[in-house]
């Protein structure tokens, strides 16, 4: 067991509905194209596959996919979409769980590496990715850039969504590199809001590059989104690719 917080049955059941925008063709189209190109004719391993938001359509895209997921509840939702023989999933943590065989692509999307709450565990995640990669294979991470530029002295929170049905903001522990995402979500039409929060360890792109070097991986590409826009100092997130030497 890692320090990752477990998704509960209730959270897993409402996950797809609350992340419907992230499952849209506008979001998934470029994501699937990017990952499928890197996978080539090989297999892909998704760390923290969740309910299969990316893994299921990538499999339908023609890429053989295997998943690792810590929450049995998330896997139960995925199983309603596809069978085990089509998309195998091992219940376990992404830092240490090993599945049979090697892969041309290991990927970790939508900030999921931040679910590992210590630097040591994030390093082990890179090592686990390298362990599963065939020579020449790639490890891909999608991760937000820590929004600390929006934290002037005395401010303790940064909002990331202020909309009719949802208020979201992050608070920061700058010493431990921990952020807590707070969510107030409209729950029905009676005016009530549901409050949730989750902890994450944020990391800078340069820190991830060092983790990759420790794991024996080489930097290959960093872009600002799945469409391949250039990564700049103003980018809110990055898609980073590291390669295992042949």
C-alpha positions, 0 to 999 in steps of 0.5 A, a space after each residue: 500500500 502506498 500513501 495514495 488515498 483510496 477512491 471509495 465506492 461512492 466516489 467511483 460511482 459518480 466519477 464518470 459523470 463528474 468528469 464527463 468533459 474529460 471524456 469528450 471527443 475534444 479531449 480524448 481525440 488528441 490524447 488517444 492519437 498521441 498515445 497510440 502513436 507512441 505505442 506503435 505495434 506494441 502494448 501499453 500499460 496504464 498506471 492508475 487506470 481508474 474507470 478506464 476513461 483513457 484505457 478503454 477507448 485506447 483499447 478500442 483504438 487498436 492498442 492492447 492495454 493492461 492496467 494497474 489500479 489501486 481502488 477496487 471500486 474504480 475497477 468495478 466501474 471499468 468492468 461494466 465497460 469491458 471484460 478482463 480478457 479484453 483489458 486486464 487490470 491488476 489491483 495494486 499500487 503503481 509504484 511497486 505492482 508488477 504485471 507480466 511482460 514488457 510494453 512499448 508504452 507506460 502512461 500516467 494521465 490527468 495528474 495521477 502521479 500526484 496521488 503518490 504523496 512522497 518523493 520516494 514513492 514518485 521515484 519508485 513509480 518511475 522505476 516501476 515504469 522503466 521495469 515494464 518498458 521494452 528497450 526503446 519504450 516510452 513513459 508518458 506523464 500528464 501533470 499540471 504545473 504547480 500554480 504557485 505564481 498565483 500565490 502572492 504573500 498572505 494568500 493561502 488558496 488558488 481557485 481552479 474552477 468557479 462555475 454554476 455547479 462547482 467551486 474548486 480551489 487548492 491550498 498548499 503546504 510549501 514545505 512538504 510540496 502537498 496541495 489539497 484540492 477542495 471541491 464544493 459540488 452542487 448535489 441535485 437541484 435543492 441548493 445543497 453542495 457536497 464537499 470533498 477534498 483530496 491530497 496530492 504531492 506536486 512536482 516540477 517538470 525538472 524534478 520529474 526529469 531527475 526522477 526519470 534519470 534515477 530510473 534510467 530513462 532519457 528525456 525525449 519530449 515535453 509539450 503543453 498539451 496532447 495537441 503538441 503545443 510548445 511548452 512555455 513558462 506560461 503553460 498550465 500543464 505538460 505532457 512529458 515523454 521519457 525513453 528507455 535506452 535501446 
